[in-house]
């Protein structure tokens, strides 16, 4: 897929790695391999994410890269399939589960 090059350029200083794959987070593609961008999560990239879209599900090609996924210690704690408007948290810590329980509108699936 091709994306808005201006968006990718804004994230370039924070891009740690790019690679091609047919499988990532919740997706396996039957088509050509997609490019995955591994980007550092910090205050600057958080601002860029917020400035680039109004909602999570605005992250859809061709304007924006799709399927945002957040990792910590190689654990996918949040992933989404934006063109299907599906996203979810995988939380191992009781502390963070309790925080999520306080957010109005989140649907809990066990």
C-alpha positions in Angstrom: 0.0 0.0 0.0 1.1 3.5 -0.6 0.6 6.2 2.1 0.7 9.9 2.3 4.5 10.5 2.1 4.2 13.6 4.3 2.9 11.6 7.2 5.6 9.1 6.9 8.2 11.9 6.7 7.0 13.3 10.0 7.6 9.9 11.7 10.9 9.3 10.1 13.1 10.7 12.9 11.4 8.2 15.2 11.4 5.2 12.9 13.5 2.4 14.4 13.0 -0.2 11.7 11.0 -1.1 8.6 10.4 -4.5 7.1 8.1 -6.4 4.8 5.8 -9.1 6.0 2.5 -10.8 5.2 1.6 -11.2 8.9 1.3 -8.7 11.7 -0.8 -8.2 14.8 -4.3 -9.4 13.9 -3.7 -9.6 10.1 -2.5 -12.1 7.6 -2.6 -10.9 4.0 -3.1 -13.0 0.9 -1.8 -10.2 -1.2 1.7 -8.7 -1.5 3.7 -8.2 1.7 3.1 -5.0 3.6 5.7 -2.6 5.0 5.7 -2.5 8.8 7.1 0.7 10.4 8.4 0.2 13.9 8.3 3.7 15.5 9.4 4.8 18.9 6.5 5.7 21.2 7.2 9.0 23.0 5.5 12.4 23.6 6.4 13.6 20.1 5.0 10.6 18.3 1.9 10.7 20.5 1.3 14.3 19.4 1.9 13.3 15.7 -0.6 10.5 16.1 -3.2 12.9 17.5 -2.5 15.6 14.9 -2.7 13.3 12.0 -6.2 11.9 12.6 -9.4 12.7 14.5 -10.1 9.1 15.5 -8.2 5.8 15.7 -10.2 4.5 12.8 -9.1 7.4 10.5 -5.8 5.4 10.2 -6.7 3.9 6.9 -4.9 3.8 3.5 -4.2 5.6 1.3 -4.1 8.7 3.6 -2.6 7.1 6.7 -0.9 3.8 7.5 -3.2 1.1 8.9 -3.3 -1.2 11.9 -1.6 0.7 14.7 -0.1 -1.7 17.2 1.7 -0.8 20.4 4.4 -3.1 21.9 6.2 -3.2 25.2 8.9 -5.8 25.8 7.8 -7.6 22.5 4.3 -7.9 23.9 1.4 -6.5 21.8 -0.7 -4.7 24.5 -2.8 -2.8 21.9 -3.6 -3.7 18.3 -6.2 -2.7 15.8 -7.4 -3.5 12.3 -8.5 0.0 11.4 -10.3 -0.7 8.1 -12.6 -3.1 10.0 -12.9 -0.7 13.0 -11.6 -3.3 15.4 -9.2 -2.7 18.2 -8.3 -4.2 21.5 -6.0 -4.3 24.5 -4.2 -7.3 25.9 -3.4 -6.5 29.4 -1.5 -8.9 31.8 -1.3 -6.6 34.8 -4.2 -6.3 37.2 -3.2 -2.6 37.8 -3.7 -1.8 34.1 -6.9 -3.9 33.9 -8.3 -1.8 36.7 -7.4 1.4 34.8 -9.1 0.2 31.7 -12.2 -0.7 33.7 -12.5 3.0 34.5 -12.8 4.1 30.9 -16.4 4.7 29.8 -17.3 3.0 26.5 -14.8 0.2 26.4 -16.3 -3.2 25.8 -14.7 -5.9 27.9 -14.2 -9.3 26.2 -12.7 -12.2 28.0 
